[in-house]
Amino acid sequence: MKFILLLVFAFAAGMLAPVQAGMNAKIGKALHDPFYAALISFAVGTAGLLSYALIGRMDFAAIRTVSGVHWSLWLAGLLGAFYVTATIVLAPRLGTALTFGLVVAGQLTMAVIMDHFGLFGMPIQPVNWPRLAGVALIVGGTMLIRWF
């Protein structure tokens, strides 16, 4: 049962990403700047996470341990900013389906590479033909979205 809930959670997160992109694109259009829209998106997200933490769900003392991580891991925030800004810029130009087809194809490609090499401590799952076929099907589906 727990695994099914994780699958539903992942699927819901995937469904909400294009909704977020559409909403952020509208904000970007209203502000005439996708970077301001991304800034607002992150500010609201930060406020939401801080509110959750203040309700008592987070041990703020645990945050101190992050000072011991390698400096490069702090770049994750910049990657998130790049992702959100990219979807704000691309969705109105390419359409939501093509934008997220390409995003998912890129995500799955990198995920297979990360699994193969165990990057960032992920469990190693070697590349095999079924995994490559899965990536190929996503890329093929994205091409169909583009052509039709």
Backbone as a printed PyTorch tensor [residue, N CA C, xyz], in Angstrom:
tensor([[[  0.8270,  -1.1990,   0.0000],
         [  0.0000,   0.0000,   0.0000],
         [  0.8690,   1.2610,   0.0000]],

        [[  1.9360,   1.2360,   0.8060],
         [  2.8150,   2.3970,   0.8990],
         [  3.4370,   2.7240,  -0.4590]],

        [[  3.8490,   1.6810,  -1.2100],
         [  4.4490,   1.8810,  -2.5210],
         [  3.4470,   2.5100,  -3.4830]],

        [[  2.1960,   2.0860,  -3.4240],
         [  1.1520,   2.6530,  -4.2930],
         [  0.9820,   4.1410,  -3.9890]],

        [[  1.0070,   4.4980,  -2.7260],
         [  0.8910,   5.9150,  -2.3600],
         [  2.0670,   6.7190,  -2.9000]],

        [[  3.2570,   6.1450,  -2.8760],
         [  4.4220,   6.8300,  -3.4400],
         [  4.2550,   7.0260,  -4.9510]],

        [[  3.7120,   6.0210,  -5.6220],
         [  3.4650,   6.1480,  -7.0630],
         [  2.4450,   7.2430,  -7.3560]],

        [[  1.3870,   7.2860,  -6.5870],
         [  0.3560,   8.3240,  -6.7610],
         [  0.9480,   9.7040,  -6.4740]],

        [[  1.7620,   9.7890,  -5.4320],
         [  2.4160,  11.0460,  -5.0820],
         [  3.2950,  11.5350,  -6.2330]],

        [[  4.0810,  10.6320,  -6.8120],
         [  4.9460,  10.9850,  -7.9390],
         [  4.1170,  11.4220,  -9.1540]],

        [[  3.0480,  10.6940,  -9.4220],
         [  2.1870,  11.0310, -10.5570],
         [  1.5410,  12.4040, -10.3560]],

        [[  1.0730,  12.6680,  -9.1370],
         [  0.4680,  13.9720,  -8.8410],
         [  1.4880,  15.0950,  -8.9870]],

        [[  2.7030,  14.8600,  -8.5240],
         [  3.7490,  15.8780,  -8.6840],
         [  3.9900,  16.1610, -10.1630]],

        [[  4.0090,  15.1090, -10.9610],
         [  4.1770,  15.2870, -12.3990],
         [  3.0200,  16.0390, -13.0320]],

        [[  1.8110,  15.7740, -12.5700],
         [  0.6410,  16.4760, -13.1130],
         [  0.6470,  17.9570, -12.7400]],

        [[  1.1730,  18.2670, -11.5790],
         [  1.1560,  19.6560, -11.1210],
         [  2.2460,  20.5170, -11.7610]],

        [[  3.3020,  19.8980, -12.2700],
         [  4.3880,  20.6790, -12.8770],
         [  3.9120,  21.5290, -14.0630]],

        [[  3.1270,  20.9900, -15.0120],
         [  2.6400,  21.8410, -16.0960],
         [  1.6600,  22.9130, -15.6090]],

        [[  0.8920,  22.5950, -14.5710],
         [ -0.0250,  23.5940, -14.0060],
         [  0.7890,  24.7590, -13.4410]],

        [[  1.8570,  24.4210, -12.7050],
         [  2.7360,  25.4570, -12.1630],
         [  3.3380,  26.2880, -13.2950]],

        [[  3.7750,  25.6320, -14.3540],
         [  4.3700,  26.3570, -15.4820],
         [  3.3630,  27.3150, -16.1100]],

        [[  2.1290,  26.8570, -16.2790],
         [  1.1000,  27.7290, -16.8450],
         [  0.8150,  28.9320, -15.9630]],

        [[  0.7100,  28.6890, -14.6670],
         [  0.4530,  29.7920, -13.7340],
         [  1.6330,  30.7670, -13.7200]],

        [[  2.8460,  30.2160, -13.6710],
         [  4.0270,  31.0820, -13.6710],
         [  4.1600,  31.8600, -14.9800]],

        [[  3.7890,  31.2300, -16.0890],
         [  3.8440,  31.9180, -17.3810],
         [  2.8800,  33.1060, -17.4030]],

        [[  1.6990,  32.9240, -16.7950],
         [  0.7380,  34.0400, -16.7160],
         [  1.3070,  35.1770, -15.8760]],

        [[  1.9660,  34.8330, -14.7700],
         [  2.6020,  35.8650, -13.9390],
         [  3.7100,  36.5460, -14.7400]],

        [[  4.5200,  35.7600, -15.4510],
         [  5.5910,  36.3250, -16.2740],
         [  5.0690,  37.2570, -17.3420]],

        [[  3.9450,  36.8930, -17.9360],
         [  3.3320,  37.7480, -18.9640],
         [  2.8220,  39.0480, -18.3380]],

        [[  2.2130,  38.9390, -17.1670],
         [  1.7040,  40.1340, -16.4910],
         [  2.8440,  41.0710, -16.0840]],

        [[  3.9810,  40.4920, -15.7070],
         [  5.1320,  41.2890, -15.2690],
         [  6.0740,  41.6370, -16.4170]],

        [[  5.8600,  41.0210, -17.5730],
         [  6.7180,  41.2050, -18.7410],
         [  8.1500,  40.7510, -18.4700]],

        [[  8.3110,  39.7570, -17.5940],
         [  9.6500,  39.2690, -17.2780],
         [  9.5630,  37.8890, -16.6180]],

        [[ 10.0800,  36.8530, -17.2760],
         [ 10.0070,  35.5170, -16.6920],
         [ 10.8420,  35.3700, -15.4140]],

        [[ 11.8840,  36.1650, -15.2770],
         [ 12.7340,  36.0570, -14.0920],
         [ 12.0220,  36.5760, -12.8450]],

        [[ 11.2400,  37.6350, -12.9850],
         [ 10.4400,  38.1040, -11.8520],
         [  9.3920,  37.0680, -11.4790]],

        [[  8.8120,  36.4410, -12.4920],
         [  7.8180,  35.3990, -12.2170],
         [  8.4590,  34.2470, -11.4420]],

        [[  9.6660,  33.8400, -11.8420],
         [ 10.3660,  32.7770, -11.1290],
         [ 10.6890,  33.2080,  -9.7030]],

        [[ 11.0920,  34.4560,  -9.5370],
         [ 11.4010,  34.9700,  -8.2030],
         [ 10.1620,  34.9260,  -7.3080]],

        [[  9.0340,  35.3400,  -7.8510],
         [  7.7840,  35.3020,  -7.0850],
         [  7.4200,  33.8580,  -6.7460]],

        [[  7.5770,  32.9550,  -7.7160],
         [  7.2700,  31.5530,  -7.4790],
         [  8.1090,  30.9930,  -6.3280]],

        [[  9.3950,  31.2860,  -6.3360],
         [ 10.2710,  30.7990,  -5.2720],
         [  9.9770,  31.4790,  -3.9470]],

        [[  9.6270,  32.7470,  -3.9700],
         [  9.2990,  33.4550,  -2.7280],
         [  8.0480,  32.8560,  -2.0860]],

        [[  7.0350,  32.5880,  -2.9060],
         [  5.8030,  31.9940,  -2.3740],
         [  6.0770,  30.5740,  -1.8860]],

        [[  6.8700,  29.8250,  -2.6400],
         [  7.2280,  28.4760,  -2.2150],
         [  8.0150,  28.4890,  -0.9070]],

        [[  8.9450,  29.4280,  -0.7930],
         [  9.7260,  29.5570,   0.4390],
         [  8.8170,  29.9000,   1.6110]],

        [[  7.8880,  30.8190,   1.3860],
         [  6.9470,  31.1900,   2.4520],
         [  6.1010,  29.9910,   2.8750]],

        [[  5.6870,  29.1890,   1.9090],
         [  4.9060,  27.9980,   2.2220],
         [  5.7080,  26.9880,   3.0230]],

        [[  6.9440,  26.7440,   2.6220],
         [  7.7900,  25.8010,   3.3550],
         [  8.1270,  26.3130,   4.7500]],

        [[  8.3660,  27.6120,   4.8550],
         [  8.6600,  28.1890,   6.1640],
         [  7.4410,  28.0810,   7.0810]],

        [[  6.2730,  28.3220,   6.5350],
         [  5.0390,  28.1840,   7.3230],
         [  4.8890,  26.7600,   7.8120]],

        [[  5.1270,  25.8010,   6.9450],
         [  5.0540,  24.3910,   7.3290],
         [  6.0520,  24.0950,   8.4530]],

        [[  7.2670,  24.6170,   8.2970],
         [  8.3010,  24.3830,   9.3100],
         [  7.9190,  24.9960,  10.6450]],

        [[  7.3340,  26.1750,  10.6190],
         [  6.9800,  26.8640,  11.8560],
         [  5.8190,  26.1980,  12.5870]],

        [[  4.9980,  25.4660,  11.8660],
         [  3.8810,  24.7720,  12.4970],
         [  4.4050,  23.6910,  13.4380]],

        [[  5.6510,  23.3400,  13.2900],
         [  6.2470,  22.3740,  14.2020],
         [  6.6970,  21.0950,  13.5530]],

        [[  6.7080,  21.0690,  12.2590],
         [  7.0810,  19.8480,  11.5570],
         [  8.5850,  19.7420,  11.3040]],

        [[  9.3400,  20.7890,  11.5930],
         [ 10.7410,  20.7790,  11.2300],
         [ 11.6200,  21.1010,  12.4320]],

        [[ 12.7160,  20.3740,  12.5510],
         [ 13.7040,  20.6220,  13.5840],
         [ 14.7480,  21.5710,  12.9930]],

        [[ 14.6600,  22.8450,  13.3310],
         [ 15.5630,  23.8320,  12.7600],
         [ 17.0210,  23.5620,  13.1220]],

        [[ 17.2710,  22.8780,  14.2170],
         [ 18.6450,  22.5490,  14.6020],
         [ 19.2940,  21.6430,  13.5590]],

        [[ 18.4920,  20.8300,  12.9060],
         [ 19.0210,  19.9110,  11.8890],
         [ 19.5620,  20.6670,  10.6760]],

        [[ 19.1060,  21.8840,  10.4620],
         [ 19.5550,  22.6600,   9.3060],
         [ 21.0490,  22.9510,   9.3970]],

        [[ 21.5740,  23.0610,  10.6050],
         [ 22.9970,  23.3610,  10.7800],
         [ 23.8930,  22.3150,  10.1340]],

        [[ 23.4230,  21.0920,  10.0380],
         [ 24.2520,  20.0280,   9.4690],
         [ 24.5260,  20.2420,   7.9840]],

        [[ 23.7370,  21.0660,   7.3280],
         [ 23.9370,  21.2990,   5.8970],
         [ 25.2380,  22.0620,   5.6370]],

        [[ 25.7700,  22.7280,   6.6540],
         [ 27.0260,  23.4550,   6.4660],
         [ 28.1810,  22.5020,   6.1760]],

        [[ 28.0060,  21.2190,   6.4810],
         [ 29.0620,  20.2490,   6.2380],
         [ 29.0340,  19.6140,   4.8570]],

        [[ 28.0320,  19.9240,   4.0480],
         [ 27.9660,  19.3120,   2.7160],
         [ 28.8890,  20.0560,   1.7590]],

        [[ 29.2770,  19.3670,   0.7060],
         [ 30.1560,  19.9690,  -0.3010],
         [ 29.4760,  21.1990,  -0.9030]],

        [[ 30.2520,  22.2290,  -1.1740],
         [ 29.7010,  23.5030,  -1.6630],
         [ 28.8880,  23.3210,  -2.9450]],

        [[ 29.2490,  22.3640,  -3.7700],
         [ 28.5720,  22.1980,  -5.0570],
         [ 27.1120,  21.7940,  -4.8940]],

        [[ 26.7730,  21.1780,  -3.7700],
         [ 25.3840,  20.7650,  -3.5650],
         [ 24.4510,  21.9580,  -3.4000]],

        [[ 25.0150,  23.1050,  -3.0330],
         [ 24.2000,  24.3140,  -2.9110],
         [ 23.6900,  24.7830,  -4.2760]],

        [[ 24.3060,  24.3060,  -5.3350],
         [ 23.8690,  24.6720,  -6.6830],
         [ 22.5060,  24.0880,  -7.0360]],

        [[ 22.0150,  23.1610,  -6.2220],
         [ 20.6940,  22.5750,  -6.4800],
         [ 19.6210,  23.6580,  -6.5490]],

        [[ 19.7420,  24.6740,  -5.7180],
         [ 18.7820,  25.7800,  -5.7620],
         [ 18.8240,  26.5160,  -7.0940]],

        [[ 20.0200,  26.6900,  -7.6410],
         [ 20.1370,  27.3350,  -8.9540],
         [ 19.5450,  26.4590, -10.0480]],

        [[ 19.7110,  25.1430,  -9.9120],
         [ 19.1070,  24.2410, -10.8950],
         [ 17.5900,  24.3360, -10.8550]],

        [[ 17.0380,  24.4500,  -9.6610],
         [ 15.5920,  24.6300,  -9.5320],
         [ 15.1390,  25.9360, -10.1550]],

        [[ 15.9160,  27.0040,  -9.9380],
         [ 15.5760,  28.2990, -10.5300],
         [ 15.6510,  28.2350, -12.0580]],

        [[ 16.6590,  27.5320, -12.5820],
         [ 16.7770,  27.3690, -14.0300],
         [ 15.5690,  26.6200, -14.5790]],

        [[ 15.1910,  25.5370, -13.9100],
         [ 14.0590,  24.7290, -14.3520],
         [ 12.7720,  25.5520, -14.3900]],

        [[ 12.4770,  26.2460, -13.3100],
         [ 11.2370,  27.0240, -13.2460],
         [ 11.2550,  28.1340, -14.2980]],

        [[ 12.3680,  28.8430, -14.4120],
         [ 12.4590,  29.9200, -15.4010],
         [ 12.3310,  29.3590, -16.8150]],

        [[ 12.9640,  28.2190, -17.0670],
         [ 12.8730,  27.6080, -18.4000],
         [ 11.4320,  27.2660, -18.7510]],

        [[ 10.6810,  26.7140, -17.8130],
         [  9.2950,  26.3670, -18.1250],
         [  8.4480,  27.6160, -18.3290]],

        [[  8.7700,  28.6920, -17.6220],
         [  8.0400,  29.9510, -17.8180],
         [  8.2890,  30.4900, -19.2230]],

        [[  9.5290,  30.3910, -19.6840],
         [  9.8870,  30.8910, -21.0120],
         [  9.3710,  29.9620, -22.1050]],

        [[  9.5070,  28.6530, -21.9140],
         [  9.2300,  27.7040, -22.9920],
         [  7.7600,  27.3560, -23.1730]],

        [[  7.0080,  27.1960, -22.0930],
         [  5.6150,  26.7460, -22.2280],
         [  4.7810,  27.6450, -23.1450]],

        [[  4.8570,  28.9710, -23.0220],
         [  4.0580,  29.7940, -23.9330],
         [  4.5510,  29.7530, -25.3840]],

        [[  5.8050,  29.3890, -25.5800],
         [  6.3660,  29.3870, -26.9340],
         [  6.2360,  28.0240, -27.6270]],

        [[  6.4490,  26.9540, -26.8640],
         [  6.4120,  25.6080, -27.4450],
         [  5.0900,  24.8950, -27.1950]],

        [[  4.3410,  25.3880, -26.2300],
         [  3.1370,  24.6880, -25.7800],
         [  3.5080,  23.8350, -24.5760]],

        [[  2.5160,  23.5860, -23.7450],
         [  2.7680,  22.8450, -22.5160],
         [  3.1600,  21.3990, -22.8070]],

        [[  2.4760,  20.7550, -23.7360],
         [  2.7510,  19.3390, -24.0110],
         [  4.1680,  19.1340, -24.5400]],

        [[  4.5950,  19.9310, -25.5100],
         [  5.9390,  19.7640, -26.0570],
         [  6.9870,  20.1300, -25.0060]],

        [[  6.7580,  21.2220, -24.2910],
         [  7.7150,  21.6200, -23.2520],
         [  7.9200,  20.4890, -22.2620]],

        [[  6.8340,  19.9320, -21.7520],
         [  6.9780,  18.8990, -20.7300],
         [  7.3560,  17.5430, -21.3120]],

        [[  7.0500,  17.3030, -22.5790],
         [  7.5810,  16.1000, -23.2230],
         [  9.1030,  16.1520, -23.2510]],

        [[  9.6370,  17.3030, -23.6240],
         [ 11.0920,  17.4760, -23.6500],
         [ 11.6810,  17.4470, -22.2400]],

        [[ 10.9850,  18.0860, -21.2990],
         [ 11.4580,  18.0770, -19.9130],
         [ 11.5120,  16.6430, -19.3810]],

        [[ 10.4540,  15.8880, -19.6000],
         [ 10.4180,  14.5090, -19.1050],
         [ 11.4830,  13.6610, -19.8080]],

        [[ 11.6610,  13.8610, -21.1150],
         [ 12.7040,  13.1210, -21.8420],
         [ 14.0820,  13.4420, -21.2630]],

        [[ 14.3250,  14.7060, -20.9890],
         [ 15.5980,  15.0940, -20.3800],
         [ 15.7480,  14.5410, -18.9790]],

        [[ 14.6810,  14.6000, -18.1970],
         [ 14.7250,  14.0720, -16.8310],
         [ 15.0000,  12.5750, -16.8350]],

        [[ 14.3110,  11.8550, -17.6870],
         [ 14.4760,  10.4080, -17.7260],
         [ 15.8700,  10.0250, -18.2260]],

        [[ 16.3750,  10.7440, -19.2010],
         [ 17.7320,  10.4860, -19.6980],
         [ 18.7450,  10.6650, -18.5760]],

        [[ 18.6610,  11.7850, -17.8630],
         [ 19.6020,  12.0320, -16.7680],
         [ 19.3830,  11.0430, -15.6280]],

        [[ 18.1490,  10.6720, -15.3620],
         [ 17.8700,   9.7170, -14.2900],
         [ 18.5090,   8.3640, -14.5800]],

        [[ 18.4520,   7.9220, -15.8270],
         [ 19.0710,   6.6440, -16.2010],
         [ 20.5900,   6.7370, -16.0230]],

        [[ 21.1720,   7.8560, -16.4110],
         [ 22.6190,   8.0580, -16.2300],
         [ 22.9690,   8.0690, -14.7390]],

        [[ 22.1810,   8.7970, -13.9460],
         [ 22.4370,   8.8640, -12.5050],
         [ 22.3140,   7.4900, -11.8580]],

        [[ 21.2950,   6.7220, -12.2480],
         [ 21.1250,   5.3760, -11.7090],
         [ 22.2940,   4.4710, -12.0990]],

        [[ 22.7260,   4.5810, -13.3310],
         [ 23.8020,   3.7170, -13.8220],
         [ 25.0950,   3.9230, -13.0240]],

        [[ 25.4290,   5.1830, -12.7540],
         [ 26.6720,   5.5000, -12.0560],
         [ 26.4910,   5.6940, -10.5460]],

        [[ 25.2550,   5.6510, -10.0760],
         [ 25.0120,   5.8530,  -8.6510],
         [ 25.3510,   7.2560,  -8.1930]],

        [[ 25.1450,   8.2460,  -9.0700],
         [ 25.5000,   9.6240,  -8.7430],
         [ 24.6970,  10.1420,  -7.5560]],

        [[ 25.3220,  10.9460,  -6.7320],
         [ 24.7120,  11.5620,  -5.5470],
         [ 24.1660,  10.5220,  -4.5780]],

        [[ 24.7840,   9.3490,  -4.5600],
         [ 24.3850,   8.3260,  -3.6130],
         [ 23.1420,   7.5410,  -3.9970]],

        [[ 22.6830,   7.6990,  -5.2360],
         [ 21.5140,   6.9400,  -5.6770],
         [ 21.8840,   5.4670,  -5.8060]],

        [[ 20.9130,   4.5710,  -5.5960],
         [ 21.2130,   3.1420,  -5.7730],
         [ 21.6060,   2.8710,  -7.2250]],

        [[ 22.6110,   2.0470,  -7.4090],
         [ 23.0750,   1.7300,  -8.7680],
         [ 22.1040,   0.7570,  -9.4250]],

        [[ 21.6500,   1.1620, -10.6060],
         [ 20.8110,   0.3150, -11.4500],
         [ 21.3810,   0.4430, -12.8610]],

        [[ 22.1440,  -0.5540, -13.2880],
         [ 22.8340,  -0.4410, -14.5710],
         [ 21.8800,  -0.1960, -15.7450]],

        [[ 22.4030,   0.5220, -16.7370],
         [ 21.6420,   0.7470, -17.9640],
         [ 21.4620,  -0.6020, -18.6450]],

        [[ 20.2540,  -0.8390, -19.1300],
         [ 19.9800,  -2.0580, -19.8890],
         [ 19.0300,  -1.6980, -21.0200]],

        [[ 18.7820,  -2.6630, -21.8830],
         [ 17.9560,  -2.3850, -23.0630],
         [ 16.5300,  -1.9650, -22.7090]],

        [[ 15.8700,  -2.5650, -21.7370],
         [ 14.5230,  -2.0980, -21.4140],
         [ 14.4950,  -0.6350, -20.9290]],

        [[ 15.5000,  -0.2440, -20.1560],
         [ 15.5510,   1.1500, -19.6920],
         [ 15.7880,   2.0890, -20.8800]],

        [[ 16.7010,   1.7140, -21.7680],
         [ 16.9500,   2.5340, -22.9610],
         [ 15.7140,   2.5950, -23.8410]],

        [[ 14.9810,   1.4880, -23.9300],
         [ 13.7410,   1.4790, -24.7090],
         [ 12.7190,   2.4320, -24.0870]],

        [[ 12.6600,   2.4700, -22.7690],
         [ 11.7530,   3.4020, -22.0960],
         [ 12.0740,   4.8420, -22.4350]],

        [[ 13.3640,   5.1830, -22.4110],
         [ 13.7800,   6.5400, -22.7820],
         [ 13.4330,   6.8040, -24.2430]],

        [[ 13.6960,   5.8370, -25.1070],
         [ 13.3990,   6.0010, -26.5340],
         [ 11.9090,   6.2150, -26.7730]],

        [[ 11.0680,   5.5030, -26.0250],
         [  9.6220,   5.6760, -26.1810],
         [  9.1850,   7.0790, -25.7400]],

        [[  9.7750,   7.5910, -24.6740],
         [  9.4580,   8.9600, -24.2320],
         [  9.8960,   9.9610, -25.3060]],

        [[ 11.1050,   9.7820, -25.8440],
         [ 11.5930,  10.6830, -26.8980],
         [ 10.7040,  10.5630, -28.1360]],

        [[ 10.3320,   9.3470, -28.4970],
         [  9.4360,   9.1490, -29.6480],
         [  8.0800,   9.7890, -29.4230]],

        [[  7.5440,   9.6540, -28.2280],
         [  6.2720,  10.2930, -27.9040],
         [  6.3710,  11.8130, -27.9830]],

        [[  7.4880,  12.3480, -27.5520],
         [  7.6920,  13.7990, -27.6330],
         [  7.7640,  14.2470, -29.0880]],

        [[  8.3900,  13.4390, -29.9310],
         [  8.4510,  13.7810, -31.3570],
         [  7.0470,  13.7630, -31.9700]],

        [[  6.2100,  12.7990, -31.5650],
         [  4.8380,  12.7610, -32.0530],
         [  4.0680,  14.0150, -31.6130]],

        [[  4.2850,  14.4310, -30.3880],
         [  3.6280,  15.6610, -29.8950],
         [  4.0590,  16.8500, -30.7590]],

        [[  5.3330,  16.9090, -31.0980],
         [  5.8500,  18.0160, -31.8970],
         [  5.2790,  18.0160, -33.3150]],

        [[  5.2110,  16.8400, -33.9260],
         [  4.7730,  16.7520, -35.3140],
         [  3.2740,  16.8640, -35.4860]],

        [[  2.5040,  16.4980, -34.4540],
         [  1.0630,  16.5040, -34.6110],
         [  0.4520,  17.3880, -33.5560]]])
